[in-house]
Structure formats: C-alpha cells, structure tokens
Amino acid sequence: MKIIQIFFLLLFLLFRVNGQGTFIKNISYGPDSSQKFDYWQADALYSKPVVIYFHGGAFRSGDKELSERHEWVKNSFLSKQVSFISSNYRFSKTTRIDSIFQDAERLIQYLKHHHQELKIDTANIGVYGSSAGGCLAIWLAFNPKLGDRSLKDSIFHYNTHIKVVGHMTSPATLDLTQWYSITKSDSNWMDLYNFKDDYALYKISNRSEYFSPEIIALRDFVDIPKYIDAQDPPTFYHNNNELDPTPPNGDIAHHGRHAVYLDSISNSRNHTHELNQDLNAEVVYQKMVDYFCQYIPCITTKTINQKKDILQLQINANILSLKNVGFSLGSGTIQIINPVGTILYNEHFDPIPETVNIDIRNICKSGKEIYFITINSESNSLVKKFIY
C-alpha cells in the first residue's frame, strides 16, 4: 500500500509540475442538482484534450468520486497533458433512461459551449464509463446529435461528437428484452434473479407495458448497437466476465457476452474497435489509456522531460537563477511547487526568456527542503528538482 501511495504522489506531482494542477469541483452543466462534474485541468493556458468518465451503479446509484482505479486513469491522462472529468447524472428514481442519456449529451454540449474558459480541445474528447456509465459512453459515440441553432438555449447549438470511447464491463443495450438472447441466459431471468430495475428505467408499473406503443418506441430508441456504423468513433470494449449462459451470481447486466455481442456488430459494420478480455484490471486500464492515446494527442513523459538536462539551475544569495530556459519559442509559465503539490510561484512570460532570476526568500523555506521548478509552454514542459 505504501508503494501505491508513493506512486500516486509521484503522478500527482508530475501533473502539478507540468502546469496541470487546476482542480474545479462540482461544476453544474444543467439545472438539476445531479448534473455536476469535477474537472482536472491539464493546462491553465492552452486548450488540451479531455477524457470524461461516467461512473456505474445501474442508473440508480454511484457517484463521480473516483475509486483508486479511476484515480490511476485520471493521473495517467494528466501526466500526458490530457484533462480529465468525472461526471454525475440523474438516476432512474427521478427520470427515465432516455432522459439520463440526454444528461450525457448535455455535458458534451456544455463543454463545447465553454471550451475557451475550460481550455478544452473540442476536437479531441474521449469518453469512457464502467457498467451503466459505459452505456452513456457508447450512446454518445454511436448516436451523436447535431447542434440546433434555432433553439433559445445556446448549449444546444453544439453537437455531441466525440473522438474515442471506452465501454468497460457494461451492458450492450438498454432494450432489456434482448439481454437473455445476448447472454444466452434463461428467458425468465428477470424473475429468476429478482431483477426490478426495469420498472424505474422505463417508468412502468407492470411488465405488460413492455409492449405498449410508448415502451416499444423507448426500447427501440435505447437499443444502442443499432446505431453502430463505420463512421463512429474508435471503441475499446472490455469485459472479462464468464461467457457461460448463467453466471453463478446471476449478474446478467455485466455478462461477458455483452462485449462479445458488440464486437460482432462492430465487425459486421466495419467499425474501428478493440475487444479486450484481459483478467488483470491494471493491464486493462493501461491498454485503454494507450488505445485512447492512439486517437487523441497525448504528450508522453519522454516528450515532457526531453529538455530537462539543458536547463541550468543555480542558487546564490537567495536568488534562483535559471539559464537556457527558453527551450521553446513562444509564451509559457514558470512555477515553483513544493512536494505536496502547492504552487508557490507562478509567472507567465511572453516570450519565455533565456535567463530568469527569482528571489525565493519569501517563496521557499530554507532548511534543505525539496522543491520543483517547472517550465510549461504550448509545445514543451519540463520539471527539475532543487533543494533550498
């Protein structure tokens, strides 16, 4: 556990020292109290790609607070100068499934509407989700909406197109009548496993309503695979659960055949995708990050640190002198950061000069403390440690 904590601290420091330390909590993207997201900004000056995470919870529970696994994913993207968002959405106890899908759409439209303030590269948005969240992710990917400039609310002027998507141990469709055939399970599985989520998802009081015109239309609308075509964003499908017809715990929603089914549909329609069935979760999410970075710009650690040995650093009479600073043309930011990630000094230069002198008497505490100096431009970033 200690090693894991140190690893996360180093990753945290890496994205902080690369100018990636801005965190904004509970940004509202809609009028409902559930329509909020947390935002980790990779760069405060320049627009960067963003990856969005939707949590699971059967559309009736869950929260945007990140588990250790998704903390790792977040930090991995931040270390590559890709911003990260974790979002909440409304639940089935208050709204129907099609309206929950609209929350995901509204989030994308909000981000595109506010992309300048949030420094988001709207051409490079990735989305992934686990369980219910994976359904939201592929809904955005396979059924994008065009913007409508005739509407009064300018949020809806923007489309919902995204660049790449991850579907992590999630159902293939929200037409629940298809689950037994997809998973090759008992057709009476709802009663067999005491499944009742459909009442809230469809807002029905009796399953005889499944065949009413309204619910037939709803089930058809939320049958996500029917929208797949060759033009859809590249998709990473993952599920490592059993392929046996009836899993021991009756977990039909996360049955391994959901991903196999989506894989078959994507293959038949020449849709770019990858099916992953690895058992090791750490390997899975590393592969997902790597897959996303094939389609959105990710700056690797090697790229970030390729110039670090050029920078000369010297402290004399409380003056921190930096030489050969202007490793990249254009403007940039110089920061001094302590080991817990607090930014002590933050100065923007246009352009970045070759030599910079900083009086650190009122910035750093003397006494052999470790600090980090960071230099960030649009094309390059670096970090170097010093002791004062």
C-alpha positions as CSV (number, residue, x, y, z in Angstrom):
1,M,0.0,0.0,0.0
2,K,2.9,2.4,0.8
3,I,4.4,1.8,-2.6
4,I,1.0,2.6,-4.2
5,Q,0.6,5.8,-2.2
6,I,4.1,6.9,-3.3
7,F,3.3,6.1,-6.9
8,F,0.2,8.2,-6.8
9,L,2.1,11.0,-5.1
10,L,4.7,11.0,-7.9
11,L,1.9,11.0,-10.5
12,F,0.2,13.8,-8.7
13,L,3.4,15.8,-8.6
14,L,4.0,15.1,-12.3
15,F,0.8,16.6,-13.4
16,R,1.0,19.5,-11.0
17,V,4.6,20.4,-12.0
18,N,3.5,20.3,-15.7
19,G,1.1,23.1,-15.1
20,Q,-1.7,20.6,-14.7
21,G,-2.7,21.4,-11.1
22,T,-6.1,23.1,-11.6
23,F,-8.9,21.2,-10.0
24,I,-12.5,22.5,-10.0
25,K,-15.2,20.6,-8.1
26,N,-19.0,20.5,-8.8
27,I,-19.3,22.4,-12.0
28,S,-23.0,22.5,-12.9
29,Y,-23.8,21.6,-16.5
30,G,-27.6,21.6,-16.1
31,P,-30.3,22.8,-13.7
32,D,-30.7,19.5,-11.7
33,S,-28.5,19.1,-8.6
34,S,-27.2,15.8,-10.0
35,Q,-25.9,17.4,-13.2
36,K,-22.4,18.2,-11.9
37,F,-18.9,17.3,-12.8
38,D,-15.4,17.5,-11.3
39,Y,-12.6,18.9,-13.6
40,W,-8.9,18.3,-13.5
41,Q,-7.4,20.8,-16.0
42,A,-4.2,19.7,-17.7
43,D,-3.1,23.2,-18.6
44,A,-4.4,26.6,-17.5
45,L,-3.1,28.4,-20.6
46,Y,-3.6,26.1,-23.5
47,S,-6.5,24.0,-24.8
48,K,-6.0,20.3,-24.2
49,P,-7.8,17.1,-25.0
50,V,-10.1,15.9,-22.3
51,V,-11.3,12.4,-21.2
52,I,-14.6,12.1,-19.4
53,Y,-15.5,9.3,-17.0
54,F,-19.1,8.2,-16.2
55,H,-19.5,6.0,-13.1
56,G,-21.5,2.9,-12.8
57,G,-24.4,2.0,-10.4
58,A,-27.2,0.5,-12.6
59,F,-28.5,4.1,-13.2
60,R,-29.8,4.2,-9.6
61,S,-26.7,4.8,-7.6
62,G,-23.0,5.8,-7.7
63,D,-21.0,9.0,-7.6
64,K,-18.3,10.9,-9.5
65,E,-15.8,10.4,-6.6
66,L,-13.1,8.3,-8.1
67,S,-12.0,4.9,-6.9
68,E,-8.3,4.1,-6.8
69,R,-8.5,2.5,-10.2
70,H,-10.0,5.6,-11.9
71,E,-7.7,7.8,-9.9
72,W,-4.9,6.0,-11.7
73,V,-6.6,6.5,-15.1
74,K,-7.1,10.2,-14.3
75,N,-3.4,10.7,-13.2
76,S,-2.2,8.8,-16.2
77,F,-4.0,11.1,-18.6
78,L,-3.0,14.2,-16.7
79,S,0.6,13.1,-16.9
80,K,0.1,13.1,-20.7
81,Q,-1.3,16.6,-20.7
82,V,-4.9,15.4,-21.2
83,S,-7.5,16.9,-18.9
84,F,-10.0,14.7,-17.0
85,I,-13.6,14.9,-16.0
86,S,-15.7,12.7,-13.7
87,S,-19.4,13.4,-14.0
88,N,-22.6,12.7,-12.2
89,Y,-26.0,12.4,-13.9
90,R,-29.6,11.9,-12.9
91,F,-30.8,8.5,-11.7
92,S,-33.8,6.3,-12.6
93,K,-35.6,7.1,-9.4
94,T,-36.3,10.6,-10.8
95,T,-36.2,10.2,-14.6
96,R,-36.5,7.8,-17.4
97,I,-33.5,6.2,-19.2
98,D,-33.8,8.3,-22.3
99,S,-33.5,11.5,-20.2
100,I,-30.4,10.1,-18.4
101,F,-28.9,9.7,-21.9
102,Q,-29.7,13.3,-22.5
103,D,-27.6,14.3,-19.5
104,A,-24.5,12.8,-21.2
105,E,-25.4,14.7,-24.3
106,R,-25.8,18.0,-22.4
107,L,-22.5,17.5,-20.7
108,I,-20.7,17.3,-24.1
109,Q,-22.6,20.4,-25.3
110,Y,-21.8,22.3,-22.2
111,L,-18.1,21.6,-22.5
112,K,-18.1,22.7,-26.2
113,H,-20.0,25.8,-25.3
114,H,-17.5,26.7,-22.5
115,H,-14.4,25.3,-24.2
116,Q,-12.5,28.6,-24.1
117,E,-12.9,29.1,-20.4
118,L,-12.2,25.4,-19.6
119,K,-9.3,25.2,-22.1
120,I,-10.7,22.1,-23.8
121,D,-9.7,21.0,-27.3
122,T,-13.2,20.1,-28.5
123,A,-11.9,18.1,-31.5
124,N,-10.3,15.6,-29.0
125,I,-12.8,14.5,-26.4
126,G,-12.7,10.9,-25.2
127,V,-15.3,9.3,-23.0
128,Y,-15.3,6.0,-21.1
129,G,-17.5,4.5,-18.4
130,S,-18.0,1.4,-16.3
131,S,-21.2,-0.5,-16.1
132,A,-24.1,2.0,-16.5
133,G,-21.5,4.6,-17.4
134,G,-20.3,2.6,-20.3
135,C,-23.8,2.7,-21.8
136,L,-23.7,6.5,-21.6
137,A,-20.2,6.5,-23.3
138,I,-21.3,4.4,-26.3
139,W,-24.6,6.3,-26.5
140,L,-22.6,9.4,-27.2
141,A,-20.3,7.6,-29.6
142,F,-22.9,5.8,-31.7
143,N,-25.8,8.2,-31.7
144,P,-24.3,11.7,-31.9
145,K,-26.6,14.7,-32.1
146,L,-26.2,17.7,-34.3
147,G,-26.4,21.2,-32.8
148,D,-29.6,23.1,-33.3
149,R,-29.1,26.9,-33.6
150,S,-32.8,27.5,-33.7
151,L,-33.1,26.7,-30.0
152,K,-33.0,29.6,-27.5
153,D,-30.6,27.8,-25.1
154,S,-27.2,28.2,-26.7
155,I,-26.0,25.0,-25.1
156,F,-27.9,23.1,-27.7
157,H,-26.2,24.9,-30.5
158,Y,-23.3,22.4,-30.2
159,N,-23.1,18.8,-31.4
160,T,-22.2,15.9,-29.2
161,H,-19.5,14.3,-31.4
162,I,-16.6,12.7,-29.5
163,K,-13.3,11.2,-30.7
164,V,-12.8,7.9,-28.9
165,V,-14.8,5.8,-26.4
166,G,-14.3,3.1,-23.8
167,H,-17.1,0.6,-22.7
168,M,-15.9,-1.2,-19.6
169,T,-17.9,-4.2,-18.3
170,S,-21.2,-2.7,-19.4
171,P,-24.5,-3.8,-21.0
172,A,-24.6,-3.8,-24.8
173,T,-28.1,-2.4,-25.0
174,L,-30.8,-0.8,-22.8
175,D,-33.5,-2.8,-24.6
176,L,-33.7,-5.2,-21.7
177,T,-35.7,-7.8,-23.7
178,Q,-32.5,-8.6,-25.6
179,W,-30.3,-9.4,-22.6
180,Y,-31.3,-13.1,-22.4
181,S,-30.6,-13.7,-26.1
182,I,-27.3,-11.7,-26.0
183,T,-26.1,-13.6,-22.9
184,K,-27.7,-16.9,-23.9
185,S,-29.4,-17.0,-20.5
186,D,-32.9,-18.1,-19.3
187,S,-35.6,-16.0,-20.9
188,N,-37.2,-15.7,-17.5
189,W,-34.0,-14.2,-16.0
190,M,-35.7,-11.1,-14.6
191,D,-37.9,-13.2,-12.2
192,L,-35.2,-15.8,-11.7
193,Y,-32.7,-13.2,-10.4
194,N,-35.3,-10.8,-8.9
195,F,-34.4,-8.0,-11.3
196,K,-36.6,-5.0,-10.9
197,D,-34.5,-2.1,-12.3
198,D,-36.6,-2.0,-15.5
199,Y,-39.6,-0.5,-13.6
200,A,-37.7,2.6,-12.8
201,L,-35.7,2.7,-16.1
202,Y,-38.8,2.6,-18.2
203,K,-41.2,4.2,-15.7
204,I,-43.6,1.3,-15.9
205,S,-45.7,-0.3,-13.2
206,N,-46.2,-3.7,-14.9
207,R,-44.2,-5.6,-17.5
208,S,-47.2,-5.9,-19.7
209,E,-46.4,-2.3,-20.6
210,Y,-43.3,-3.6,-22.4
211,F,-45.5,-4.0,-25.5
212,S,-47.4,-0.7,-25.3
213,P,-46.5,1.6,-28.3
214,E,-44.7,4.1,-26.0
215,I,-42.4,1.5,-24.4
216,I,-41.8,-0.3,-27.7
217,A,-40.6,3.0,-29.1
218,L,-38.5,3.7,-26.0
219,R,-36.8,0.2,-26.1
220,D,-36.1,0.7,-29.8
221,F,-34.6,4.2,-29.1
222,V,-32.2,2.9,-26.4
223,D,-31.1,-0.1,-28.4
224,I,-27.6,1.3,-28.7
225,P,-26.0,-1.3,-31.0
226,K,-28.4,-0.5,-33.8
227,Y,-26.7,2.9,-34.3
228,I,-23.2,1.5,-34.9
229,D,-21.7,2.2,-38.2
230,A,-18.2,2.5,-39.8
231,Q,-18.0,6.3,-39.2
232,D,-18.4,6.0,-35.4
233,P,-15.5,6.8,-33.0
234,P,-13.0,4.0,-32.3
235,T,-14.2,2.0,-29.4
236,F,-12.5,0.0,-26.7
237,Y,-14.8,-2.8,-25.5
238,H,-13.8,-4.6,-22.3
239,N,-15.4,-7.5,-20.3
240,N,-13.6,-10.4,-18.7
241,N,-16.6,-12.0,-17.0
242,E,-17.7,-15.6,-17.7
243,L,-19.3,-16.5,-21.0
244,D,-21.3,-19.3,-19.5
245,P,-25.1,-18.9,-20.1
246,T,-25.9,-18.3,-16.5
247,P,-23.2,-16.7,-14.3
248,P,-23.2,-18.1,-10.7
249,N,-24.3,-14.7,-9.2
250,G,-26.9,-14.0,-11.9
251,D,-25.2,-10.8,-12.9
252,I,-26.7,-10.6,-16.4
253,A,-26.0,-6.9,-16.7
254,H,-22.3,-7.5,-16.6
255,H,-22.3,-10.8,-18.5
256,G,-19.2,-11.4,-20.6
257,R,-21.2,-11.8,-23.8
258,H,-22.3,-8.2,-23.9
259,A,-18.9,-7.2,-25.1
260,V,-18.7,-10.2,-27.5
261,Y,-22.0,-9.1,-29.0
262,L,-20.9,-5.5,-29.5
263,D,-17.6,-6.9,-31.1
264,S,-19.7,-8.9,-33.6
265,I,-21.8,-5.9,-34.5
266,S,-18.8,-3.7,-35.0
267,N,-17.1,-6.3,-37.1
268,S,-20.1,-6.7,-39.3
269,R,-20.2,-2.9,-39.9
270,N,-16.5,-2.2,-40.4
271,H,-16.4,-0.1,-37.2
272,T,-13.0,0.5,-35.7
273,H,-12.8,-1.1,-32.3
274,E,-10.9,-3.4,-30.0
275,L,-12.2,-6.2,-27.8
276,N,-10.3,-6.7,-24.6
277,Q,-10.9,-9.7,-22.2
278,D,-7.8,-9.4,-20.0
279,L,-8.3,-10.6,-16.4
280,N,-5.8,-8.1,-14.9
281,A,-7.6,-4.8,-14.3
282,E,-4.3,-2.8,-14.2
283,V,-3.4,-4.2,-17.6
284,V,-6.9,-3.5,-18.9
285,Y,-6.9,0.2,-18.0
286,Q,-3.3,0.7,-19.2
287,K,-4.4,-0.7,-22.5
288,M,-7.5,1.6,-22.6
289,V,-5.3,4.6,-21.9
290,D,-2.9,3.5,-24.7
291,Y,-5.9,3.0,-27.0
292,F,-7.2,6.5,-26.3
293,C,-3.8,8.0,-27.0
294,Q,-3.8,6.5,-30.5
295,Y,-6.7,8.9,-31.3
296,I,-6.2,12.0,-29.1
297,P,-2.9,13.8,-28.6
298,C,-1.0,12.5,-25.6
299,I,2.3,14.0,-24.6
300,T,4.5,11.2,-23.2
301,T,6.8,11.5,-20.2
302,K,9.7,11.3,-22.6
303,T,8.5,14.3,-24.5
304,I,7.8,16.3,-21.4
305,N,11.3,15.7,-20.0
306,Q,13.3,15.7,-23.2
307,K,14.8,19.2,-22.5
308,K,15.3,18.9,-18.7
309,D,19.1,18.4,-18.9
310,I,19.5,21.6,-20.9
311,L,18.2,23.8,-18.1
312,Q,20.9,25.1,-15.7
313,L,19.8,25.9,-12.2
314,Q,21.8,27.8,-9.5
315,I,21.0,29.4,-6.2
316,N,23.2,32.3,-5.0
317,A,22.3,34.7,-2.1
318,N,18.6,33.6,-2.2
319,I,18.4,34.2,-5.9
320,L,17.3,31.2,-8.0
321,S,18.9,31.6,-11.4
322,L,17.7,29.7,-14.4
323,K,19.7,29.6,-17.6
324,N,18.8,28.1,-21.0
325,V,15.1,28.5,-20.1
326,G,13.8,29.4,-23.5
327,F,13.8,25.9,-24.8
328,S,10.7,26.6,-26.9
329,L,9.6,29.6,-28.8
330,G,6.5,31.5,-27.6
331,S,5.0,32.1,-24.3
332,G,4.9,30.0,-21.2
333,T,4.7,29.7,-17.4
334,I,7.3,29.1,-14.7
335,Q,6.2,27.7,-11.4
336,I,7.8,26.7,-8.1
337,I,6.0,23.8,-6.4
338,N,6.5,22.1,-3.0
339,P,6.4,18.3,-2.5
340,V,2.7,18.2,-1.7
341,G,1.8,20.0,-4.9
342,T,1.2,23.6,-3.7
343,I,2.1,26.2,-6.3
344,L,4.3,28.8,-4.5
345,Y,5.3,30.8,-7.5
346,N,3.5,31.2,-10.8
347,E,4.7,33.7,-13.5
348,H,3.7,33.9,-17.2
349,F,6.3,35.0,-19.7
350,D,5.7,36.1,-23.3
351,P,8.1,35.0,-24.7
352,I,10.0,32.7,-22.3
353,P,13.4,34.4,-21.8
354,E,16.7,32.5,-21.9
355,T,17.6,33.6,-18.3
356,V,15.3,34.1,-15.3
357,N,16.2,35.2,-11.8
358,I,13.8,34.6,-9.0
359,D,14.1,35.9,-5.4
360,I,13.0,32.9,-3.4
361,R,13.4,34.3,0.1
362,N,9.6,34.8,0.6
363,I,8.7,31.8,-1.6
364,C,10.6,28.9,-0.2
365,K,11.5,27.9,3.4
366,S,15.3,27.5,3.8
367,G,16.4,24.3,5.5
368,K,17.3,21.7,2.9
369,E,13.7,21.4,1.7
370,I,12.9,19.9,-1.7
371,Y,11.1,22.0,-4.4
372,F,10.3,21.6,-8.0
373,I,10.8,24.2,-10.8
374,T,8.5,23.7,-13.8
375,I,8.5,25.4,-17.2
376,N,5.5,25.0,-19.4
377,S,4.9,26.2,-23.0
378,E,2.3,25.1,-25.5
379,S,4.7,22.6,-27.1
380,N,7.0,21.5,-24.2
381,S,7.0,21.1,-20.5
382,L,9.7,20.1,-18.0
383,V,10.4,19.7,-14.3
384,K,13.6,19.9,-12.3
385,K,14.2,19.4,-8.6
386,F,16.1,21.7,-6.4
387,I,17.0,22.0,-2.7
388,Y,16.9,25.2,-0.7
